[in-house]
Amino acid sequence: MLITTTPNIEGKNIKSYHGLVTGEAILGANIFKDFFAGIRDIVGGRSSAYENELKNARNIAMDTMTGEAYRLGCNAIIGVDLDYETIGISGGGNMLMVSATGTAVKIDD
């Protein structure tokens, strides 16, 4: 499956468009990760706990989007957009949300 953020694929002919495909992932960062990430934010540096959670969420969203395109019989997704959000929940925790959106297409092999 070819996946690109561009509206076309250089050197490939788009035979048909099959509409919007999406994937979402919402993951909770547990309380210990939240606590240590908060300390790291105060003293500086990178938060590997959040980086790993974002990577996991992105992979889940991309896999879900790709699966949707496969079910439509497509072999490429163009115009992919990734959005990242943090969602605060009552009690002070945060959820990480990643959404992936693109257009499923069939291209010449």
C-alpha positions in Angstrom: 0.0 0.0 0.0 1.4 3.3 -1.1 0.7 6.1 1.4 1.5 9.8 0.7 0.6 13.2 1.9 0.6 14.5 -1.6 -2.6 14.7 -3.8 -1.0 12.4 -6.4 1.8 9.9 -6.9 4.4 10.9 -9.3 4.7 8.4 -12.2 1.5 6.6 -11.3 -1.9 6.9 -12.9 -4.9 7.1 -10.5 -7.5 4.8 -12.0 -10.3 5.4 -9.5 -11.1 7.2 -6.3 -12.9 5.4 -3.5 -13.5 8.1 -0.9 -12.3 9.1 2.5 -10.6 6.6 4.8 -9.9 7.3 8.4 -8.2 5.8 11.4 -8.3 7.0 15.0 -6.6 6.0 18.2 -7.2 7.3 21.6 -4.7 6.0 24.2 -4.5 6.8 27.9 -1.1 7.6 29.4 -1.1 6.0 32.8 -0.7 8.1 36.0 3.0 7.3 36.5 3.9 8.3 32.9 1.8 11.5 33.5 3.7 12.2 36.7 7.2 11.7 35.4 6.4 13.5 32.1 5.3 16.5 34.3 8.5 16.4 36.2 10.5 16.2 33.0 8.6 19.2 31.6 9.5 21.2 34.6 13.2 20.4 34.5 13.5 20.2 30.7 14.3 17.4 28.4 12.2 15.0 26.3 9.4 12.8 27.6 10.1 9.4 26.1 6.9 8.0 27.7 4.7 10.5 25.7 6.8 10.0 22.6 6.3 6.2 22.7 2.5 6.7 23.3 2.3 9.1 20.3 4.1 6.6 18.1 1.8 3.8 19.2 -1.3 5.9 18.6 0.0 7.0 15.2 0.7 3.4 14.2 -2.8 2.3 15.3 -4.5 5.1 13.4 -2.4 4.5 10.2 -3.1 0.7 10.4 -6.8 1.3 10.8 -6.9 3.7 7.9 -4.9 1.3 5.7 -7.2 -1.6 6.6 -10.2 0.5 5.5 -8.5 1.2 2.1 -7.7 -2.6 1.7 -11.4 -3.4 2.3 -12.3 -1.0 -0.5 -9.9 -2.9 -2.8 -7.5 0.0 -3.0 -3.7 0.0 -3.3 -2.9 3.5 -2.3 -3.9 6.4 0.0 -3.3 10.0 -1.1 -3.6 13.3 0.7 -3.0 11.8 4.1 -3.3 14.2 7.1 -2.3 13.3 10.7 -3.8 15.2 13.6 -2.7 15.0 17.2 -4.7 16.1 20.2 -4.6 15.8 24.0 -7.9 15.3 25.7 -8.2 16.2 29.3 -10.4 14.0 31.4 -12.0 14.5 34.8 -9.6 13.6 37.5 -6.7 15.4 35.9 -5.5 12.7 33.4 -4.9 13.1 29.7 -5.7 11.0 26.7 -3.7 11.1 23.5 -5.7 11.1 20.3 -4.3 10.6 16.8 -6.4 10.7 13.7 -5.3 9.8 10.2 -7.4 10.7 7.1 -6.8 10.3 3.4 -8.3 9.4 0.1 -8.3 5.7 -0.9 -7.4 5.2 -4.6 -6.6 2.5 -7.1 -3.4 3.2 -9.1 -1.8 1.4 -12.0 0.6 -1.3 -10.8 
